[in-house]
Amino acid sequence: MLPNLFKIAGEISPFCMHVAARSVATHAWSTFCDHSDVMSARGTGFALLASGSVQGAQDLAAIGHAVSLESRVPVMHFFDGFRTSHEIDKIVALSDEDLQALMPHERVETHRYRRMIPDRPVVRGNS
């Protein structure tokens, strides 16, 4: 997975990944939070966002997408893979109007324009 993260960051592509971080190197029944898998990706060029609650996970998920589109820096949003991802809690949900105001629509269109389509062939890279 790490080589793919280096490639995404090197292409300066808007990208937001959400990771429920859990302990993966220890016993399978471990319910402890462990961010070692996320910390192994620190050198990839991804911006890291950490959430500590269900409300924070929702809010930073939306912010992560907006930041990535605006800056063209990939974002890895991570949270506790057992407690936060399984918690049932009351939150203040973001409305559609809030999300519309948050998203940089001109950057979304720029991102869509940069896609590879047969009608507009381009040569990328150097060789």
C-alpha positions as CSV (number, residue, x, y, z in Angstrom):
1,M,0.0,0.0,0.0
2,L,2.8,2.4,0.8
3,P,4.2,2.5,-2.8
4,N,0.7,3.5,-4.0
5,L,0.6,6.4,-1.4
6,F,4.0,7.7,-2.7
7,K,2.7,7.6,-6.3
8,I,-0.5,9.4,-5.4
9,A,1.4,12.1,-3.5
10,G,4.0,12.4,-6.2
11,E,1.3,13.1,-8.8
12,I,-0.1,16.0,-6.7
13,S,-3.5,14.4,-6.9
14,P,-6.5,15.5,-4.7
15,F,-7.3,12.4,-2.7
16,C,-8.8,11.7,0.7
17,M,-8.5,8.4,2.5
18,H,-10.3,7.5,5.7
19,V,-8.6,4.9,7.9
20,A,-10.0,3.1,10.9
21,A,-6.7,2.5,12.7
22,R,-6.5,-0.7,14.8
23,S,-3.8,-2.8,16.2
24,V,-2.8,-5.2,13.3
25,A,0.5,-6.6,14.4
26,T,-0.7,-8.2,17.7
27,H,-3.2,-10.7,18.7
28,A,-6.4,-10.8,16.5
29,W,-8.7,-10.2,19.5
30,S,-6.9,-6.9,20.4
31,T,-9.3,-4.0,20.7
32,F,-6.7,-1.4,21.4
33,C,-6.1,1.5,19.2
34,D,-2.8,1.5,17.4
35,H,-1.7,4.1,14.9
36,S,1.5,2.4,13.8
37,D,0.1,1.6,10.4
38,V,-0.8,5.3,9.9
39,M,2.5,6.5,11.3
40,S,4.3,4.3,8.7
41,A,2.8,6.6,6.0
42,R,4.1,9.8,7.5
43,G,6.9,10.1,4.9
44,T,4.7,9.6,1.9
45,G,3.7,13.3,1.5
46,F,0.1,12.8,2.7
47,A,-1.4,15.3,5.2
48,L,-2.6,13.5,8.3
49,L,-5.9,14.4,10.1
50,A,-6.8,12.6,13.4
51,S,-10.3,12.3,14.8
52,G,-11.0,11.4,18.4
53,S,-14.8,11.3,18.4
54,V,-17.7,10.5,16.1
55,Q,-18.5,14.2,15.6
56,G,-14.9,14.9,14.8
57,A,-14.7,12.0,12.4
58,Q,-17.7,13.4,10.4
59,D,-16.4,17.0,10.5
60,L,-12.8,16.1,9.5
61,A,-14.0,13.8,6.8
62,A,-15.6,16.7,5.0
63,I,-12.7,19.0,5.8
64,G,-10.3,16.4,4.5
65,H,-12.0,16.3,1.1
66,A,-12.2,20.1,0.8
67,V,-8.6,20.6,1.8
68,S,-7.3,18.0,-0.6
69,L,-9.2,19.6,-3.5
70,E,-8.1,23.1,-2.6
71,S,-4.4,22.3,-2.1
72,R,-4.0,19.2,-4.3
73,V,-2.3,17.5,-1.4
74,P,-3.6,14.0,-0.5
75,V,-5.1,13.6,2.9
76,M,-5.2,10.6,5.2
77,H,-7.9,11.0,7.8
78,F,-7.6,8.4,10.6
79,F,-9.5,7.6,13.8
80,D,-9.7,4.9,16.4
81,G,-10.6,1.7,14.5
82,F,-12.6,0.1,17.3
83,R,-14.1,2.7,19.6
84,T,-14.8,5.6,17.2
85,S,-15.8,3.4,14.3
86,H,-18.2,1.3,16.5
87,E,-19.6,4.0,18.7
88,I,-23.2,5.0,18.6
89,D,-23.4,8.7,19.6
90,K,-25.6,11.7,18.8
91,I,-24.0,14.1,16.5
92,V,-24.9,17.3,14.7
93,A,-25.0,16.2,11.1
94,L,-23.6,18.4,8.4
95,S,-26.5,19.6,6.1
96,D,-26.3,19.5,2.4
97,E,-26.0,23.3,2.4
98,D,-23.0,23.1,4.8
99,L,-21.3,20.7,2.5
100,Q,-22.1,22.7,-0.6
101,A,-20.6,25.8,1.1
102,L,-17.5,23.9,2.2
103,M,-16.6,22.3,-1.1
104,P,-14.5,24.4,-3.6
105,H,-16.6,23.7,-6.7
106,E,-14.2,25.3,-9.1
107,R,-11.5,22.9,-7.8
108,V,-13.9,20.0,-8.3
109,E,-14.3,21.0,-12.0
110,T,-10.5,21.4,-12.3
111,H,-10.0,17.9,-10.9
112,R,-12.6,16.5,-13.3
113,Y,-10.9,18.3,-16.3
114,R,-7.6,16.7,-15.5
115,R,-9.0,13.1,-15.8
116,M,-7.9,10.9,-18.7
117,I,-10.5,10.6,-21.4
118,P,-10.2,9.4,-25.0
119,D,-11.7,12.6,-26.4
120,R,-8.7,14.6,-25.0
121,P,-5.5,12.5,-25.1
122,V,-2.4,13.8,-23.3
123,V,1.1,12.6,-22.7
124,R,2.1,12.6,-19.0
125,G,5.4,11.9,-17.3
126,N,8.8,11.9,-18.7
127,S,10.8,9.2,-20.3
